[in-house]
């Protein structure tokens, strides 16, 4: 990813995966707790990505006043599932929405984002979630591919 802030957040998540493996060993219950925690952090990472990526785009392509307004509006996007990502992309350019929609259907990328957000919702509301370290790591990897694609769309 081109965004320094998103790279920093992603590196923290990657480091956490490595620490969990060392700290938990074979204790499946501890791994499950950490998987839920990392899922919540991954959902936050996706939220931040919308304002970071599109915020940088508007900063480079518009006046400071317009950029400030757009960045403020983008920072209010919460719990972004696939449809929300598509709405934001389409708000800038219709072709971005259609291209992103096609990209999300490849290799389960859209399903990965929706799974992170669905599991986040379950966890935050005290419900059972079947998320595992392996799954959240896979979902996060596919989500990063989507974020890199969006950066490319924005010419970043």
Rosetta silent file (secondary structure, phi, psi, omega in degrees, C-alpha in Angstrom):
SEQUENCE: XXXXXXXXXXXXXXXXXXXXXXXXXXXXXXXXXXXXXXXXXXXXXXXXXXXXXXXXXXXXXXXXXXXXXXXXXXXXXXXXXXXXXXXXXXXXXXXXXXXXXXXXXXXXXXXXXXXXXXXXXXXXXXXXXXXXXXXXXXXXXXXXXXXXXXXXXXXX
SCORE:     score description
SCORE:     0.000 S_00000001
   1 L     0.000  145.465 -178.308    0.000    0.000    0.000 S_00000001
   2 L   -81.483  -29.716 -178.372    1.145    3.503   -0.785 S_00000001
   3 L   -68.660  122.618  179.171   -0.421    5.123    2.286 S_00000001
   4 H   -63.370  -39.514 -179.389    2.126    5.392    5.093 S_00000001
   5 H   -65.888  -44.128  179.188   -0.643    5.373    7.700 S_00000001
   6 H   -68.149  -36.271  175.271   -2.302    2.256    6.303 S_00000001
   7 H   -61.136  -42.307  179.631    1.085    0.548    6.002 S_00000001
   8 H   -61.749  -46.524  179.806    1.750    1.329    9.661 S_00000001
   9 H   -63.894  -41.036  179.805   -1.605   -0.102   10.717 S_00000001
  10 H   -66.071  -39.906  177.956   -1.134   -3.190    8.563 S_00000001
  11 H   -63.292  -37.527  177.413    2.352   -3.792    9.974 S_00000001
  12 H   -63.954  -41.023  177.741    0.934   -3.613   13.509 S_00000001
  13 H   -65.340  -42.934  179.052   -1.658   -6.236   12.597 S_00000001
  14 H   -62.237  -43.445  178.546    0.976   -8.463   10.994 S_00000001
  15 H   -62.933  -36.959  179.082    3.209   -8.152   14.057 S_00000001
  16 H   -65.110  -40.631  175.507    0.263   -9.049   16.269 S_00000001
  17 H   -56.020  -45.615 -178.997   -0.338  -12.256   14.297 S_00000001
  18 H   -64.695  -40.416  179.310    3.281  -13.228   14.901 S_00000001
  19 H   -66.749  -39.377 -179.486    3.079  -12.443   18.630 S_00000001
  20 H   -61.889  -44.784  179.667   -0.138  -14.412   19.040 S_00000001
  21 H   -59.120  -39.939  179.574    1.410  -17.525   17.537 S_00000001
  22 H   -72.009  -44.718 -173.903    4.311  -17.262   19.960 S_00000001
  23 H   -72.735  -36.335 -173.506    2.248  -16.340   23.023 S_00000001
  24 H   -90.734  -25.960 -175.580   -0.609  -18.829   22.639 S_00000001
  25 L    57.997 -128.059 -177.314    1.183  -21.879   21.371 S_00000001
  26 L   -96.765    7.783 -178.668   -1.381  -24.627   20.918 S_00000001
  27 L   -72.861  101.095 -174.939   -3.970  -23.131   23.305 S_00000001
  28 H   -66.369  -32.579  179.597   -7.024  -22.971   21.022 S_00000001
  29 H   -67.249  -44.708  176.844   -9.124  -20.948   23.447 S_00000001
  30 H   -62.968  -41.127  178.014   -6.510  -18.200   23.669 S_00000001
  31 H   -60.635  -39.254  179.883   -6.114  -18.249   19.895 S_00000001
  32 H   -64.765  -41.617  177.607   -9.886  -17.811   19.521 S_00000001
  33 H   -62.745  -44.119  179.421   -9.876  -14.773   21.817 S_00000001
  34 H   -66.247  -36.317  177.949   -7.008  -13.225   19.879 S_00000001
  35 H   -61.839  -41.064  178.263   -8.706  -13.968   16.566 S_00000001
  36 H   -64.700  -42.827  179.404  -11.754  -12.017   17.734 S_00000001
  37 H   -62.541  -45.415 -179.924   -9.570   -9.123   18.880 S_00000001
  38 H   -65.925  -32.752  176.701   -7.661   -9.036   15.585 S_00000001
  39 H   -62.638  -43.740  178.522  -10.970   -9.150   13.704 S_00000001
  40 H   -61.876  -44.855  178.746  -12.111   -5.993   15.525 S_00000001
  41 H   -63.742  -37.734  179.002   -8.789   -4.288   14.702 S_00000001
  42 H   -65.736  -37.631  176.524   -9.068   -5.397   11.075 S_00000001
  43 H   -63.932  -40.756  176.241  -12.542   -3.860   10.838 S_00000001
  44 H   -63.679  -38.640  176.526  -11.112   -0.605   12.161 S_00000001
  45 H   -59.529  -43.103  178.174   -8.337   -0.836    9.604 S_00000001
  46 H   -65.612  -40.554  176.154  -10.947   -1.109    6.834 S_00000001
  47 H   -58.902  -48.384 -178.551  -12.829    1.887    8.222 S_00000001
  48 H   -63.014  -32.180 -175.377   -9.640    3.942    8.300 S_00000001
  49 H   -63.264  -36.260 -178.991   -8.733    2.882    4.778 S_00000001
  50 H   -62.533  -50.395 -178.437  -11.709    4.638    3.206 S_00000001
  51 H   -70.667  -32.424  179.643  -10.855    8.036    4.646 S_00000001
  52 H   -68.369  -51.466 -174.462   -7.110    7.554    4.119 S_00000001
  53 H   -71.166  -55.280 -178.271   -7.214    6.480    0.473 S_00000001
  54 H   -69.468  -29.561  175.304  -10.049    8.627   -0.823 S_00000001
  55 H   -63.012  -40.139  177.091   -8.937   11.479    1.428 S_00000001
  56 H   -67.022  -38.369  177.718   -5.537   11.463   -0.243 S_00000001
  57 H   -59.891  -49.635 -177.726   -7.219   11.401   -3.649 S_00000001
  58 H   -69.219  -30.310  176.863   -9.324   14.489   -2.910 S_00000001
  59 H   -62.556  -39.281 -178.352   -6.328   16.230   -1.339 S_00000001
  60 H   -81.251  -21.210 -170.969   -4.409   15.801   -4.601 S_00000001
  61 H  -116.913    7.092 -178.861   -7.276   16.600   -6.953 S_00000001
  62 L  -147.042  176.654  179.659   -9.242   19.452   -5.384 S_00000001
  63 L   -69.594  158.884  179.547   -8.970   22.679   -3.448 S_00000001
  64 H   -57.117  -37.175 -179.240   -8.092   22.541    0.264 S_00000001
  65 H   -67.290  -43.624  178.099  -11.647   23.500    1.272 S_00000001
  66 H   -66.511  -42.430  179.144  -13.228   20.762   -0.811 S_00000001
  67 H   -60.647  -44.254  179.293  -10.621   18.256    0.374 S_00000001
  68 H   -61.461  -42.661  178.944  -11.300   19.104    4.032 S_00000001
  69 H   -62.935  -47.643 -178.828  -15.029   18.678    3.533 S_00000001
  70 H   -63.119  -43.666 -179.953  -14.617   15.347    1.735 S_00000001
  71 H   -63.520  -39.093  177.242  -12.150   14.007    4.300 S_00000001
  72 H   -63.443  -44.816  179.375  -14.516   14.976    7.106 S_00000001
  73 H   -64.534  -43.224  180.000  -17.413   13.241    5.345 S_00000001
  74 H   -65.090  -30.994 -179.360  -15.330   10.137    4.578 S_00000001
  75 L   -68.365  -14.152  179.575  -14.234    9.869    8.220 S_00000001
  76 L   -87.850   -4.918  178.743  -17.870    9.241    9.152 S_00000001
  77 L   -72.121  119.046 -178.624  -18.056    6.000    7.151 S_00000001
  78 L  -121.367  149.697  177.405  -18.403    3.220    9.737 S_00000001
  79 L    50.060   55.300 -173.709  -18.568   -0.564    9.409 S_00000001
  80 L   -74.696  107.047  171.125  -17.852   -0.552    5.673 S_00000001
  81 L   -85.784 -175.390 -177.433  -19.095   -3.716    4.042 S_00000001
  82 H   -58.452  -43.725 -178.455  -18.689   -4.311    0.323 S_00000001
  83 H   -60.746  -38.258  179.433  -21.760   -2.283   -0.568 S_00000001
  84 H   -67.659  -40.747  175.085  -20.430    0.701    1.351 S_00000001
  85 H   -58.516  -42.813 -179.795  -17.066    0.448   -0.436 S_00000001
  86 H   -66.403  -39.240  178.214  -18.950    0.392   -3.752 S_00000001
  87 H   -61.994  -43.978 -179.565  -21.076    3.394   -2.772 S_00000001
  88 H   -65.195  -47.078  179.275  -18.013    5.449   -1.912 S_00000001
  89 H   -58.904  -45.548  179.710  -16.205    4.461   -5.123 S_00000001
  90 H   -66.689  -25.595  175.853  -19.311    5.228   -7.178 S_00000001
  91 H   -65.254  -24.522  176.770  -19.632    8.576   -5.455 S_00000001
  92 H   -91.293  -52.534  179.726  -16.397    9.553   -7.162 S_00000001
  93 L  -150.035  133.533  179.040  -16.776    7.780  -10.520 S_00000001
  94 H   -59.942  -37.578 -179.118  -19.338    5.271  -11.770 S_00000001
  95 H   -66.304  -32.876  176.206  -16.627    3.333  -13.579 S_00000001
  96 H   -61.720  -41.116  179.307  -14.717    2.972  -10.297 S_00000001
  97 H   -62.873  -50.623 -176.852  -17.757    1.317   -8.772 S_00000001
  98 H   -65.203  -40.247  177.984  -18.271   -1.133  -11.627 S_00000001
  99 H   -66.371  -41.881  178.498  -14.567   -1.978  -11.869 S_00000001
 100 H   -65.364  -39.289  178.631  -14.290   -2.418   -8.096 S_00000001
 101 H   -59.632  -43.878  177.862  -17.401   -4.588   -8.070 S_00000001
 102 H   -64.658  -41.958 -179.248  -15.829   -6.914  -10.646 S_00000001
 103 H   -64.506  -38.036 -178.842  -12.542   -6.992   -8.716 S_00000001
 104 H   -67.170  -24.173 -178.633  -14.308   -7.846   -5.456 S_00000001
 105 L   -80.502  -11.942 -179.048  -15.929  -10.907   -7.037 S_00000001
 106 H   -84.686  130.113  171.179  -12.561  -12.462   -7.847 S_00000001
 107 H    60.130   25.550  175.591  -11.085  -14.931   -5.348 S_00000001
 108 H    70.424   22.701 -178.326  -13.597  -14.106   -2.602 S_00000001
 109 H   -63.380  -44.890  178.865  -12.256  -10.610   -1.942 S_00000001
 110 H   -64.935  -40.567  177.889  -15.684   -9.129   -1.334 S_00000001
 111 H   -61.601  -35.229  179.789  -16.657  -12.064    0.860 S_00000001
 112 H   -64.037  -45.914  178.986  -13.515  -11.477    2.935 S_00000001
 113 H   -63.391  -46.911  179.574  -14.462   -7.857    3.637 S_00000001
 114 H   -62.468  -35.368  178.806  -18.060   -8.789    4.436 S_00000001
 115 H   -67.160  -41.788  176.722  -16.863  -11.587    6.728 S_00000001
 116 H   -59.049  -47.553 -176.194  -14.622   -9.230    8.689 S_00000001
 117 H   -69.709  -38.533  178.058  -17.479   -6.779    9.143 S_00000001
 118 H   -65.104  -44.279  178.654  -20.062   -9.476    9.961 S_00000001
 119 H   -66.776  -37.069  176.463  -17.798  -11.087   12.531 S_00000001
 120 H   -58.788  -44.118  179.812  -16.971   -7.678   14.008 S_00000001
 121 H   -62.022  -46.477  178.827  -20.675   -7.066   14.464 S_00000001
 122 H   -60.052  -47.205 -177.156  -21.205  -10.445   16.144 S_00000001
 123 H   -64.039  -47.308 -177.229  -18.217   -9.980   18.453 S_00000001
 124 H   -62.352  -27.130 -178.799  -19.081   -6.401   19.399 S_00000001
 125 L  -101.236   14.811  173.255  -22.595   -7.458   20.372 S_00000001
 126 L    75.545   17.868  179.219  -21.453  -10.427   22.464 S_00000001
 127 L   -94.623  164.048 -179.531  -22.534  -13.123   20.044 S_00000001
 128 L   -71.667  139.878  177.784  -20.636  -16.220   19.055 S_00000001
 129 L  -132.831  136.940  179.798  -18.230  -15.934   16.139 S_00000001
 130 L   -91.270   18.762 -176.760  -16.451  -18.773   14.392 S_00000001
 131 L   -67.284  139.027  176.613  -13.511  -16.584   13.384 S_00000001
 132 L  -122.924  166.054  177.499  -10.071  -18.194   13.637 S_00000001
 133 H   -59.244  -41.733 -179.580   -6.571  -16.800   13.301 S_00000001
 134 H   -62.697  -44.596 -179.154   -6.173  -18.552    9.973 S_00000001
 135 H   -66.621  -45.939 -176.769   -9.426  -17.130    8.605 S_00000001
 136 H   -66.829  -33.427  176.699   -8.868  -13.574    9.771 S_00000001
 137 H   -64.763  -42.218  177.707   -5.343  -13.625    8.349 S_00000001
 138 H   -64.606  -46.394  179.581   -6.741  -14.792    4.993 S_00000001
 139 H   -61.390  -42.102 -179.755   -9.538  -12.202    5.077 S_00000001
 140 H   -64.759  -41.248  178.134   -7.106   -9.437    5.942 S_00000001
 141 H   -60.044  -43.538  178.759   -4.785  -10.437    3.080 S_00000001
 142 H   -68.869  -34.570  177.893   -7.628  -10.291    0.572 S_00000001
 143 H   -65.513  -39.351  178.162   -8.794   -6.974    2.023 S_00000001
 144 H   -62.836  -38.030  176.293   -5.329   -5.492    1.532 S_00000001
 145 H   -59.032  -41.222  179.389   -5.493   -6.532   -2.128 S_00000001
 146 H   -65.233  -43.727 -179.414   -8.732   -4.540   -2.423 S_00000001
 147 H   -63.326  -39.582  176.940   -7.194   -1.495   -0.752 S_00000001
 148 H   -64.536  -37.615  177.477   -4.221   -1.634   -3.120 S_00000001
 149 H   -64.050  -44.211  179.301   -6.642   -1.831   -6.042 S_00000001
 150 H   -62.828  -39.809  176.251   -8.536    1.223   -4.773 S_00000001
 151 H   -58.984  -42.563  178.014   -5.250    3.111   -4.451 S_00000001
 152 H   -62.111  -42.677  177.559   -4.534    2.261   -8.093 S_00000001
 153 H   -57.850  -38.982 -177.143   -7.973    3.492   -9.125 S_00000001
 154 L   -81.113   -3.082  179.661   -7.264    6.783   -7.370 S_00000001
 155 L    72.525   27.330 -178.846   -3.887    7.089   -9.097 S_00000001
 156 L   -92.516    0.000    0.000   -1.987    6.993   -5.817 S_00000001
